[in-house]
């Protein structure tokens, strides 16, 4: 049975371009938050850093996206207050996309400054899991809730967000997340990252 949920979920509003109730779920956190990211580029139209990246102004894009991450004070102050661990797993493909090397890596460096554990995982190491489950990006909240993020693969824009609260299905996602954590390595130790900055 595929993890990609065909049932047992509730659709969430994404009218804002993201999950509208994200902060409500985040501020309920007391233990851990995990996000798994698969796409090699996301459409972030409307964000000044992404617009600079699309124009080829990479230095400006990196500066702006770092500022955006550092400005998420409400998120990081909540995590510090309740000692919530924040882990983001970047599943990447080689060769790396320009989006990752000239935009998202800068965001990840700012995430690390703010207390996140950013981990890299080569997609070839988990290809069987990806093929067998058809999972998309997902976010774990305290091992009690999972939000799956379903993107249009052509436009790279968010198409749907699904909230999963059934314990058995949540457990299947958290098991996958834990496997990915075990197989991944910290970004700053990853050959994929180190090779990209040495070019």
N, C-alpha and C positions, 0 to 999 in steps of 0.2 A: 504493500500500500504506500502510495507516495505521500510525503509530508506536505507537499503543496496542498493547502486545505481546500477541498471542494465542499466541505461541510464543517459544522462545528465552530463557526467564527461569526463575528459581527463586523459589518463594514463601518469604518470610521470616516468622518468628514476630512477631505483634503482640499477644501475650497481655497485655503491659503497657499496651496502649492506644496505643503508638508502636512504632517498629522496635526490637525487643529488642536487636539486635546493633549499634545505631547507633554506640556509642562504639568498638567494635572496628574498624569501617570508618573512623571519623573519625581514629583514632589511627594509621592507616596513611597518612594524607595527608601529602604532601610539596610539593605545588604549589598546587592550587586546589580550592575547594569552592563549588558554586553550587546555590542552591535557588530553584526557581520555584514561586510560589504563585498559585493561581487562585480558590479559593473566597472568597466575600465574608464568610463566617463559618465557623469551625470549632467543633465541640462540644468544649470543653475542660473538661467537667464533672470535678469533683474538684480542680481548681486554685483556690486561694482567690481569686485575682484575677478569674478568670472567673465564679465564683459571685457575687462582689460586683458585677460588671458586669451579670449577669442580674437582680440585685435593683435595679438602677438606681443603685447607689453608684459613680458613675463615677470620682470623685476617688480613692476607696479602691482601685478596680480598677486604675487607672493606677499608683498607688504600688506595689501588690502585684506587678503584672506586671513593673515595672521591677526590683524587688528579685529576682524569680525569674530574670530574664535575667542580672543582675549576679552572681548566685550560680553561674552556669555556668563556674566558674573552670577546671575541667579542660579544657573545650573551648577557651576563649580562650587559656589558657597553652600548649596544644599548638600552636595556630595561630601564636602569637608565637615559640615556640621554633624552629619549622621554616619560618617566614616563609610560611605558607600564606595565600593571599588568600581572603577569605570574601565572597561576593556573594550577596545575596538580592534576587530580582526579584519585586515585587508587581504582578501584573496586576490592575488594578482596573476596576470598572464605575461609571458615574455613574447616579443619585446614589450617593454613598458610603454603605455600611452603617454603622449605629451601632456595630457590632463593630469596624470599622476605626477610626472616629473617636474612640471612647471607650475602646478597649482596645488594639487591635493597634498603633496609631500610637505609643502609649507604649512598647510593647515594642520597636518599631523604633528609637526614640530611644535606648534603653538598648543595643540592638545596635550602633548607631553609636558610642556611647561606648566599647564594648568592641572596636571595630576592624572591624566589618562595613561593607561598602559596600551600603547599602540603596537600591534603584533602583525607580522607579515607571514603569509602562507602561499606557497606556489600552488596554483590550481591543479597542476599535474599530480600533486601528492594526495589530493582528495577527489580525483576525477570519478572514482567509483561511487562515492557518496553523492556527488553532484548529479551524476547520471541516474542513480537509483532513486533519489528523493525528489528531484526537480525543485529543490528549495530555491527561494529568492532571498534577497536581503531580509534580515530579520533583526529584531531588537528584543532582548530578554529583560524583564523587569522583576527582580527579586525571585526568579524561578516560579513566579505565580502567574505572570502574564507574558504573552509574546505578541508583538505586532509584526506582521509580515508586510513587506513593502514590495509591491508588484509594479514593475516599470515597463513602459513601452520600449522594446529593444531597439526600435528604429529612431525614435525621438529622444530616448534616454530620459524621459520625463515620468514622474510618478503617476501611475494610472489608478492604483487602488491600494488601500491600507486595510488590513484585516486583523481584528483583535481576537486572540485565542486565549481562553481561560480554562478550558477543559484540562484537568490535571494530567491525563494520559498524553494528550497531544503536546502540552507544554513540556512535559518530561522528555518527549522525543526530541524536541528542539533543543532543550538544554543539554541533552546528551551529545547532540551534534556540536553544539557550541563548546562543550568541554573537550571533545575530541580535537576540535580545531585549535583550541588554546594549547593543548598538549603538543600538537604537531607544529605549531607556529613558533616563531622566534621574535624577540623584540626588534622593532623597526631599526633602531640604531646599530644593531648587530647583523642585520639582514644583508646578504650580498647584493640583493636587488637594489636596495637603497644605496649601499656604499658604492656600488659600481656606477650608479646614476650620478652621484655627486663628484666622482673622480674623473668623469669624462670632460 
